[in-house]
Amino acid sequence: MTADQSGIVPVNGINMYYETHGEGEPLLLIEGLGYSSWMWYKQIPELSKQYRVIVYDNRGVGNSDKPDSEYTIELMADDAASLLSALGVGSAHVLGVSMGGYIAQELALRHSEKVKSLTLASTNKGEGNSLSRNSKLLNGYLKLWGLLPGMLEISEKASVPSLNHNYGLSKEDKILYGLSVALSKEYYRDHPEEIDRIVKWRLENPQPGYA
């Protein structure tokens, strides 16, 4: 899949990687935690038939800068707004998935003039009941991050141990476990070639523990 346009642009104090595909009204796709623009490879061919699709790597992943500094949803929403400005896009339809949904919502709140429409997938509005320590989802993500679930107290004052500790998991193990949580059991079982491709992409563009 070849992009119509791609490159690195200065955005909000970092260098950000982006691609555009197709023609039409601009559509900005925002990925979730730890994933970069390549994760849209199945959606881009269809969406680019109708839209000028813009994908990019959030700070901390892929080919964008990975500064060792605080990362916030607000900061990444400003990144997205700055990217649109850098590309000469006044406003765009915006689709955010997972953490990208949080970024998309914050983008709409902080830079409403940039958002023509908002589509949210597999995400949350940020309120509601918190996860318990026994939550299967929570403990799955703690394992993915390389943490022992018992080491993290779930409270506003919790201190998080280093995310760089592997606890016996290789980088590939972490990626595979993350995919087993993100994908259905059937898809994970029946598409080993897709799993191998994603693992290869992730290993080629490692995400630092602080990002």
Sequence and secondary structure as in RCSB ss.txt:
>XXXX:A:sequence
MTADQSGIVPVNGINMYYETHGEGEPLLLIEGLGYSSWMWYKQIPELSKQYRVIVYDNRGVGNSDKPDSEYTIEL
MADDAASLLSALGVGSAHVLGVSMGGYIAQELALRHSEKVKSLTLASTNKGEGNSLSRNSKLLNGYLKLWGLLPG
MLEISEKASVPSLNHNYGLSKEDKILYGLSVALSKEYYRDHPEEIDRIVKWRLENPQPGYA
>XXXX:A:secstr
   SEEEEEEETTEEEEEEEESSSEEEEEE  TT  GGGGTTTHHHHTTTEEEEEE  TTSTTS   SS   HHH
HHHHHHHHHHHTT S EEEEEETHHHHHHHHHHHH GGGEEEEEEES   S S    TT HHHHHHHHHHT  GG
G   STT     TT  TT  HHHHHHHHHHHHS HHHHHH HHHHHHHHHHHHHS   TT 
